[in-house]
Amino acid sequence: MSALLAALRISRRSAWRSRGRSALIMVMIGLPVLVITALFTLVETMAVSSREGLTAEFGAADARIMQAPPGTELHQEPTGTSWSTGGDGTPAARLGPSEVAARLGPGTRLVPFTVGVLQPGAERIEALRIDLHDPLTKGMLTLAEGRLPAAGEVAATPESGLRPGDVLRPAGAAPLTVVGVVEHPHQPALRQVVGPDVSPAQTEELWSPHDYGSGWLADTPKPVTWKEVPALNAAGLYVTSPAMISDSRTPLRPGPMNAAGTAGLGVMVIMVVLETVLLAGPAFAVGLRRRRRELAEIAAQGGSAAHLRTIVLADGLVLGGAATFVATALGIGAGALGAPVLARWTAATVGPVDVPWAAVLAVAALGLVSGITAALVPAVQAARQDTASVLADRPAAAADGPGRPLAGVVLVLAGLGATVVARRQSESVWVWAAAVLIMIGLLVLTPWLVRFTGRAATRLRLPLRVAVRDAVRHRSRTASAVAAVMAVTATAVAMGIGAQSEYKDRRDAYTSARPTGTLAIWGGTMSDATWGKLRAEAARLLPGVPLAPGYQAQDAQGHRYALRYTVKWNGIRTRRTAAIGDRALLRLLQGRDDPRAAEALASGKAVVFDPAAVRDGKLALRAGSTSGPPRRLDVPAVVAVPADEHQGGALLPRALVEQAGFATAERQLYAMHRLPVGSTLGHDLSKATGRVTVASEEGYRNLPTPALWGWLVGAVVLAVGGTLAATGLAAADMRPERATMLAVGAPPATLRLVVAGQALYVAGLGALMGLAAGAVTGVALSRPMTTHGAGDPATIAVPWPFVLAVVAGPPVLATAAALLTRTRLPLARRLQ
């Protein structure tokens, strides 16, 4: 049997005997592999390529034709597509089905479809008008329950909340009976109704070549290729076909990775290896301490130093290989099972299970290398142990060096300088690259910090003094555990500060034109009689709720105009629509009576809540319409304070708008009123007219990223695990000292305090170092994550509860766990 096979056999038996320690090492090695593998599988599965989505888009058709609105310029190329509306070219006339079929060749059969939206109540739902009985639609949707719809019927997706037997009552259309439930192959969260008699609302603003509009599924005599595309584009037709997607000129793979992507991959590899080695290293060292006698007996029987190194490295190979295999399998399973769930939660797409084997195998190899690397230092220590001392049960002499503080200081300073430079870059990956340099510098500096902080041991009580002095004597063991806690804490703190800063920046960037809690009822183009009916119905449905009127601007031909202006809010250009109203609406927008603003409004001036939009006492407006020519207006304005901090907008008096040549008509109602859950106000108002929209201003609703608490749990588990591994190693090394203390009458509580003192010292020092490193990286991350151009200041926010939990949690939990350790030991036999 070769030496390697023998070493693997010994390692396998040792791992089985110490199953708890082996499981801990496998978790520490396998956890990064599992997470990264799951992420790769998840992303690849949720990315639906053009070829994978062929059936859902085309069914059994040979082409999908979308008719663009008049004035749309289309330019389809194999490397991409561009389209724009309102071009300078002559608008293409809309073609009929016979004309489209003629352009595709004799024998072409067309199946019409329309994609738009319905509003049966307060919420909108997507709608597809098509006959699912036609063979060309096979595969677009899968029937899960009931039957396919016929005339006057629809099928609905599960997320729509409709079941067979329900009746759908679209505004301004005949009721439709739900007869089936259909599922989209790649969009589990899709809320859609489908049927041959659905009448979805279509507007030119909603049109897009892949989402909304009208078109045909085409059964053509020959494949539609790129040669026919220019002529079809010129006729206002957007075309896609399997032949075009399968064309070899169409790029299917992303281009070469840029510098930021390469740096990000390198940083990820370094951090994964560093974290794994630091976390699993103490656990391997614990195994080495417990196997010292076994290794010494092998050496006494003729085993060389190389043999001992091979045995310990085999531990890394066996445990790392097992951990990598299990973690890879679990990661693939987690990614495959999590993709449909995540797609349903986030309204994303999901395709067939797809595993990026090259990336997954690279991650597995990285985990295996990390396991072997973590066992490297214990392997060197095993080869250097004194066989006679081990067999005589004499403790090994502590021979730790003083460390290399100068090299560590240089690396930390270099990392800080790199952080200052990286903070000004647009990619956050450069900040992480600088953070790795800081962490490596702190890792080199850790032995000196352990020795330096150990000077405070003389002022501590006996149990803590013994614990700290032992940690200082065995600096190589202590430094590895301290550095592991430092790396985990620094990463979590940096992520926490970056995520909280991004959340605060997004919250500050949120803006609305109305106060939180405002109910808005908007009427579209309608007669005064219809509006009067709608207004009366709103007053009846909202008894006792004061309704402030708002007005529309119209030209002499009755074309509706929107008066808009552009302003920068939190560094982002925001376009707002100015409201038109009187003092009642001003009071609602300000949440109080403001005599100065009311006087300005009465005198014909605009009241503006965006100070940056007013220049030289003027507000620049652009009057735009989908039917009439645009106009520019400069109106007198004053700045006022709105009701909410994140509120902007402007209010124009009717007289000012009418002086500009527009007519005004009341078509809006506003109220400070929160609708109860399940309110049917929108549905009820739609009975008066289908041209009504009901909206509620709820304010900023997003919460701080839930991933913060996932990072907290992961950081605490890893930090406590590394600390307990180092504490177990220290307890094994301190068996003679603890036995002596027990022999002279030390109570069990004192022995537990010694072990707990080790855990507190290791976790506490690592957490403080991680706090310092993570704070620097987190503050640096805030700039690329929250700035939106030159001159925009960075947003810095610290999630104090999260940081406190990350920094204080591991020391507290590790100390509490160490206090529960078994302290009764047999008396040690000492040889003279």
N, C-alpha and C positions, 0 to 999 in steps of 0.2 A: 504494500500500500504506500503510495507516495506521501510525502510530508504534507502536501496541501489537502489531500483527501482525509488524512488523519486529523488535521487541524479542523476541517469542516465538520468531521464527525464529533470531535470533542466539543466544538462550539454548539452544535445542534443539541447535544445532551445537556450542556450547561444552560442553554436557553430554556430547555424544557424544565429543568430543575428549578430555575428562578423565573417562573412564569410571570410574576407580577412585574419584576424589573424588565423582562423582555417585552411585555406588553407596553410598558411606559416608553421604552426606546422606540418600539415600532410606531407608537402614536406620534412621537416627536418627529420621526423621520417621515412617516407616511402622511401626516396631516397636510403639509404644504403640497405634496404630490397629489393628494385627493382633491384639494381645493382648486389647484391649477388645472388638473385634468377635467374636473367637473365644469370649470369655466370654459375651457376650450371646447368641450363637447356641447355645452349649452349654446355657445355662440354659433358654432358650426351648424347645429341642428335648427336653430331659430333663423338662420340666414337662408332664405328660400331663393335659390338661383332662378334665372329666367327659364332654364330648362326644366327644373323641378316644378315650376308653376305653370307649365304649358297647359295641362289639362284643366286646371281651375280657371284659366283665363280664356282658353279657346274651346274647351269641350272637345268635340270631334271635328271642329271646323278647320279649314285651311288658312283662314285669315280673320282678323278682327279689325273692323273699320270703325273709326270714330269721326264724326262730322264736327269740325271746328266751327266756332261762331264766326260770323262775317267779320272781316278785318283781321283775322288771325293769320300770322305768317308762320309756316311750319318749315323746319329744316331738319330732316332725319338723316343721320349719318351712321355708319357701322360703329363708330367710336363714341357716339352720343347723340342726343336729340336736343334741339332748342326750339322754343316756340314763344311767340309774343303776340299780344293783342294790340290793336290800334296802330298797326304798322302804316307806313307811308304808301304801301302798294295798294292796288285796286282790290277791294274786298271780293273774294270769290263767292259766286252765287251758290246757294244751297242746292245740292243735287238730289234728285229723287232716286228711289230704289232701282228703277230701270236704267237710269244713267250710270249709277255706280256699278251695276251688273255689267253694263256694256264695257266699262273701262277695265273690268277684271277678266273679260273674255266671254265668248259665247258658252252657254251652258252653266253659267254661274247661278247658284241659288243663294238667296239672302234670307236670314232670319233677323228681324229687327229687335232691338233692345234699347232700353233707356235706363240710365242709372241716375238717381237723384235722392231727394229726401221727402219724407212725409212728416206731418205734425198732427198726429191724432189727438194730442193733448198738450201738456206743458212742455214735453220733451220731443225732440226730433228723432226720427229713426230712418235709416237708410232704406231705400226702396229700389227694386230691380224689376222692370217690366219686361218680361220675356215668357215665352211658352216653353216650359220645362218638358213637355211631351215630345218636342222636336228632337230627333236623333242627334242633331248638331250640338245640343246642350249637354250631352252625356258626360258626366264627370265634373261638371262645374260645381254642382251641389249634390250632396248625398242625402237621400231620404232616410231619416232616422225613425220617423213615426208618422202614421196616417197615410195619406196619399198625396200625389202631386196635384196642384191646383188647376181648375178649369175656369171657365168664364165666371166672373163674380166671386172668385175665391183666391186665397193667397196661402202660401206656406211661409213659415217664420223660422228664424234661427233660435236655438235655445236661449241665448242671452237676451232676446227681445222680450221675454216674459210672457209670450203668447202661447196658448195651447190649442189643440184642435177643439173646435166648438166655440171659441171666442169670436167676437165680432169686432172688426176694426172699423172705426168711423173717422176717416180722414176728413179734414176741413174742406168743405166745398166739393165733396165727391160722394159717390154712392157707398154705402157700407159694404165691407168685404168680409167674408167668413173664412176663418182660419181652418184649414183641413189637414195640414201636415206640418211636420217639423223637419227642417233640412239643416245640414251642417256644411260649412265651408271647409275644404280640405286643409287649408293653411291658416285660417283666421278663426280660432275657437271663440274669440270675444266679439265677433261680428254681430251687430244688432241690425237685422235686415228682414224685410218682408219681400216675397217674390210672387209674382202672378201675372197672367196675361192682361188683366184689366187694372193693374196698379197705375196710378197717374202721379208719378213723382214730380215735385216742383223742380223746375230747371231755371237757372239764371246764368247769364254769361259769366258772372263773377265766380260761380261754382265750377265752371268747366275746367277739366284737366284731362289729358289724354289717357290717363290710367284710372281715373276715379269717377268723374261725373260727366254726363253728356249722353248723346244719342248716337247710335251706330248700328252696325249689322255684323252678325257672324256669317262668314261667306264660305260656301262649298264651291271651290273653283276647279276648273278642268286641269289646271297645272299649278304648281307651287308659286306663290307670290314671292319674288326675290327682290333684292335691292335695285335691280334695274327698273322695276315699275314704280319705285317709291317717289322719285322726283316729280313725275307726272301726277301722281295721286296727291302729293303735298300741294302742288300748285292748284289743284281743284279743291283744296280745303279739307282733305281727307288724311287722317293720321292712321297709319296701317302698321300692324304687327302680325307676324306669321311665324310658324315653327321653322320654315325654311330660312327666314331672316335671322332668327335666334341661333340656328345651327350653323350659320355661315361662319367659315373659319376666320374671317376678318374681325368678327366681333370679339372683343377682349373678354375672356372668362376669368382671368386671374389678375389680382392686383399687381401693380408695378413694383419695382425694387423698393425695399424699405429705405426710408430716408434716415438722416442722421439721428433725428429724435427717436425714431422707432428702434434703431440699432442700439442707441444708448439706453433706451428703456428696457430692451431685452437684456442687455448686459447688467444693468442695475438689478433687475429681477433675479437673474441667475446668482449674482453675488450675494444679494440679501437672503435668498433661499438657502444657499450653501452656508452662509455665515450663521443664520438663525439655527439651522439644523445642527451644525457642528457645536455651537455654543450650548444648545439645549440638550442634545444627546451626549455630548462629551462627558459631563459629570455622571450620567447614568452608566456609561461604559467604565468610568473610573471606579464607580461603586462595585461593578462586577469584577474589576481587576483586584480590588482590595479583598473581596470575598474569595477570590481564586488564587490568592498569593501562594498559599501552601501547595495547592495542586500544581501550579506552575513551577514552584521550587522543587517539587518532587520530580517533575519531568526533567528539570535542569540537572538534578542530582543523578538521574539515570542516564545522562549523556546528552540531553537536549541542549542545543546551542542557543545563543541569543537570537539568531535568525528564526529558529523554531518557535521560540516564545513570541516573537513579534508576529509570526505567521498565525499562531493560534488566536491572538487578540484581534488581529486584522480580520481573521475568519469570522469573529463575532460580528464585526461590521458588515461583512459580506452576507452572512446568514440572515441577521436581523434586518439589514437594509434591503436585501433581496426580497425577504418575506413581506416586509412593510410596503415596499414598492409594488409588489404584485397585488397585494390586497387593496392598497390605496388606489392603484390604477383601475382595478375592476370596479371598486366602489365609486370612484370618480366618474367613470363612463356611465355606470348605472344611474348615479345621481343627476348627471347632466341630461341623460335621455329621459328620465322620469320627470325632472324638473322643468324641462322646456315647455311641455303643454300647460303646466300649471302657471308658469311665469307668463306665457303668452296670453293666457286667459286673464290674469291679473293686470297686465300692462297693455292689453289690446295690441300685442305684437303678433308677428307671424311665426309659424312653426312648420317645419318640413319633416321629411323622414329622418330617422336617427342617422346622424352623420358624425363619424369619429375622425378627426384629423390625425391619422396615425403617426405621421412624421413628428408633429409637435408632441403628441402624447408619449411616444417612445423616447423622445428627447427629454421630456420631464421625468420619465421613469429612470432613464440613465442618470439624470441629475440627482434623483433621490438615492440611487445606489451609490454614486460617487460620494454623496454627502454622508451616507452611513459609514463608508470605509474611511473617509476623512475624519469623522468624529472619533473613530477608534484609533487614529494614528498616534496621538499623544499618549494614551494609555499603553499602546503597543511598545513605544519607545521606553516608557517607564518599566514595563514588564521585563524588557531585555536588560535593564540596568539594575534590577533589584538584587540584593545580596542574598544568595541562597541560604547560607548558614544562619543569618539573622532571622530569616523567615521561618526556617525549620525550628529554630530555638524560641520562636514566639517573641522575639525582641522587636520593638517598633523600629521602623526605618527612620534614619536620621533625616531631618528636614534640611534640604539642600537648595532651597529656592534662592534664586538670585535677587538682586535689588530691583530688577526690571530695567526698562530703558525709557526713563521719563522724558529725556530730551527728544528722542524720536517721536514719542507720542505727542508732545507739545507741538512739534513741527507739523505733524499730520493734522492735528486739530486746528492750528492756525491756518494751514493751507485749505482745510475744509471750510472754515469760516470765510476766508477770502473768496473761495469758489462759490459759496452760498450768496455772497453779496452780488457777484457777477450773475449767477444763475437767476436771482430774483428779478432781474430786469429782462429776462427772456420770456417769450410768449408760451413756451412749453414747460410744464411743471416737472418733466422728467429730469431736466438739468438740476433742479433743486434736489431731487432724490439722489442724483449722482454725487452731488456735493455732500449730502447727508451720509452716504456710504463712507466717504473719506473721513468725516468727523467720527463716525462709529469705529472705524478701524483705528483712528488715532486714540480714541478713548479705550479701545481694547488693549492697545499697547501700553497705555498709561495706567490701566487698572491695577497691576501688581504694585506699582508705586503708591497709588491711592489707598490700597488696602494697608500697606505698611504705614502710610502717613496717618490715616484715620485710626489705626490701632494704637497710637500713642495715647488716645483718650481712655484706654482700658484701665489705667491706674485709678481713675476716678469712679469706676463702676463697682457695683456690688459683686461679690465673689462669683456667682454663677455666670453673670454676663462677662466678668473679667476673664474667666477661664475660657469662655466661648470665643471672645474676640482674640485673645492671645493665640489660641489654637488656629483660628482662621488666618492670623498673620503668619504663623509658622509655616502653614501649608498654603502659601500664596498662589501657587499654580492651580491648586484645586479651587480655592476661593475665587480667584480672578475669573476663572471660566464661568462659574455660576453667576457672579456679579455682572459680568459682561453679557450673559444671556438675558438676565432680567433687564439690564440697561437697553439692549437692542429691542426687546419686545416693548418695553415702556416707551422708548423714544419713537418707535414706529406708530404706536397707538396714539400718543399725544400729538404727534405731527398730523396724523390723519384727522384726529378730532378737531384740532384748531383749523385745519384747512377746510373740513366739511362745515364746521360752524360758521366760518367766515363766508363761505359760499352761500350758505343758507341765509345769513343776515344780509348779504349783498342782494340776493334774489328777493328777500322780503322788502328791502329798501327800494329795489327796482320796481316792485309792484306798485301800480298806480291805477286809479280809477277816476272817472269824471263825476262820480256820485258818492255820497257817504255810505259807509257800511250800514246795511239794514234798509236800503232804499228799494222800493218796489217800483218798477217801470212798466208801463203799458204803452206800446207803440202801435199805432195804426199805419198801414201802408197807404198806397194811392186809393182813395175812396171819395165818395161824395160827402157833402156836409150832412145829408140826412143819415147816411150809414154811420158816420162818426157820432152823430147825436144818439143814435140807437146804441152804439157800442159804449158811449160814455154813460148813458143811463143804466145799462146793464152792469157796468163796473161799479157804479155807485150803489146799485142794489146788492151786489155780491160782497161789497166791502162797506157795510153799514157803520157809520160813525168814524170812518177813516178819512181825514182831510186829503183831498186830491188836488195837487198843484198842476195847472195846465202847462204844457209845452207846445211849441209851434214849429211848423215846417215852413221852409222858404220855397217859393215857387216863382217861375218866370211867367211872362204873359201868356205863354202857350200851355201852361199847366205842368211844365217839367219840374220835377222835384230836385232841389239843390241841397247839397251838404256843405256847410261852411267849416273849413278845417284849417288848422295851423300845426306847425311842427315845432317841437321843443325838446331839449335834452333833459332826460330824467335819469339821474344816477349814471350818467355817462352813456346812455342809450337814447338814440333819436326816437321820439315817440310822436305819432300823429294823433291829434285829438279832433273831435267834432264839437264845435261850439253849440251850446244849447240856446234856445230862444224862449224867453219867458218874461214874467213880471216879478213883482216883489215877493209873491208867495213862493215861487220856485227859488228865488234868491235866499229866502229864509230857510228853506229846506236844505239847500246846498251848503249853507254856512252853519246850520244847526242853532242859529240864534238870530236876533235882530241886530243888524249893523247899520246904524243911521247913515254913516259916511258912504258905505257901498250902495245903500238904497237910494241916497240922493244922487249918486253918480249914475245909477241905472235910470232913474227918472229923468235925468238931464240928457239922456241919449248916449251914454258912454258904456262900453263893454266892461264888465266886471270879470277880471281874470285871476285865477288862482295859481297860475304858473308865472312867478316873477320874471323868469328868464325870457318869456315870450313877449314881454312888453319892452319896446325900445323907443325912447324919446316920446313916451306917452301914446304910442301907437301899437296896435295889434295887427300883424299882417295875416290876412285870411285868403284862402283859395276856395272859391265857390266852384264846386264840381258837380256834374250831372252825367248820368249814363246816356242822356238824350240831347242835352243842349251843350253849347260851347262853354269852356271854363272861363272864369273871371278871377281877377285879383283885386282885393280890397284892403285898404289901410284905414282902420277905424280907430277913433279915440278910445283909450282904455285906462282903467285904474286897477291897481293890484289890491286884492283883499285876501283875508285869511279864511280858508275853507274849514269845514267841520272836522275832517280827519287829517292826520299827518301825511298820509300817502295819497291825498286827493289833489287832483289838478282840474283842468278844464276852464271853461269860460262861459259866461252868460251874456247874451246879447239882448238888448231891449227891442221890442217889435218895431218901434219907431226908427231905430237905426237901420234895421234890415229893410224896411220899406223905403227909407231914403236912398238906399243903394239900388233901388229899382226892382225889388222883389215884393211879391205879395206873401202874406203869412196866413196860415190856416192851422187851427188847433188840431193836432193829431197825436198828442202825447199826454200821458198822465203820470204823475210821480207822487209817491207817498212814503212816509217812514213807517213801514209795516213789514213784518216778517211773516211769510206764509207758513202755515203749519205743515208738518211732514205729510205727504200724500195729498196735498192740495190739488184740486182739479180746476183751479181758476182759469188756466189757459184753455182747457177743454171747454169749459162753460162759456167763456167769452167767444170762442171760435164758432159757437152756434149763431152768434149775431153776424159775424163775418169771418171768413177765413184769413183775411189780411190783418192779423193781429199777432203781436209778439209780446210775451210776458217774460220779464227778466228780473232777477233779484241780485243785488250787490251784496255778496257774502264776505267781502274782504279777502285777505290773503289766507288761504286754507291749508297750504302745505305745512307739514311738520318737519322738524329737523330730521335729517336722514336716519332711518331706522338702522342702517348699517353701523352707526356709532355703537349701538348696544351689542351688535354682533362682534365688533372689534373689541369691545370691553370684555365680553365673555372669553373670546379667544386669547386676549392678552393676559387675563387673570389666570386662565388654565395653563397657558404656556409658562408664565412667570412662576406660578406656584409649583408647577411640575418640576421646572429646573431647580427651584430653591429646595424642594423636598429631596430631589436626587442628591444635591450637594450636601444637604443636612444628613441624609443617610450615610453618605461617604464620611462625613465628619464624625458621626456617631460610631461608625466602624473603626475609624482611626483612634477615637478617644476611649475605646473600651478599657484600656489599662487605667487611664486617669479616672474614669467614672467608677471602675471597680475599687480603686484606692479610696475615692471619696465615700463609696458605700461602706468600705471596711472601717473607716474612721467615724462612722455614724451619721453620714449625710442622709437626710430624709429623701424619700422619692421625689418630693416636689423640687428639691434642689437639683437633682439629676435632670428632671424634665426642663427646668429653667436653663440649664446648660445647653441642652439640645435646642430649645426654643430660642435662646440667645443667638445661636448660630443662624437659625432661619431668619430672625429679625435683622441681624447684621447684614447677611447676604442680600436679602430682598430689599431692605431699606436703602443700603448704599447703591444697589443697582437701580432702584426706582428714582432716587435723587439724581443720579447721573443721567438716566433716561429722560427725566423731566427737563433738565437743562438742554440736552441735545434735541429733544423733541420740540421744545418751545422755539428754538432757533429755526429748525426746519419748518415748523408750522407757520411761523410768522413769515418766513420766506415764501412758503406755498401760497399764502393769501394773495400775493400780488398777481401771479399768472392766473389764479383761479377767480379773481374778482374784478380785474380791470378790463375796460372795454375800449381801449385806445389811449393815445398819448394825452397826458394831462388828467386822466381819470385816476383819482387816488385809490389806493387799495383799501379794502375793508378788512379789518382784523377783529375777530371775535373769539373769545376763549370759552368753551363749554365747561365752566367751573365744576359742576357736579361730576361730569364725565372724567375730567382730569384728576379730580380728587379721588374718584373711585379707582382709576388706573394706577395712580401713584400710591395710594394708601391701601388699596385692596390686597395686592399680593403680600406685603409684609404682615398685615393683620391675619389673613387666612393662613399663610405659611406658619406663622407663630402659633396660631390656634391649633393647627394640625400637629405641629411638633410637640405641643403640650400634651397631646393625647398619646404620645409614643410610649412604648413599654420600656421601663427604666430598670427593672430588676435584672441584674446580671450575675452570672456565676463569678466567684472570686478568681482573679487571674493568677496563674502560677508564674512566679518570677524566678528565673535562673540566675545564679550568681556567677 
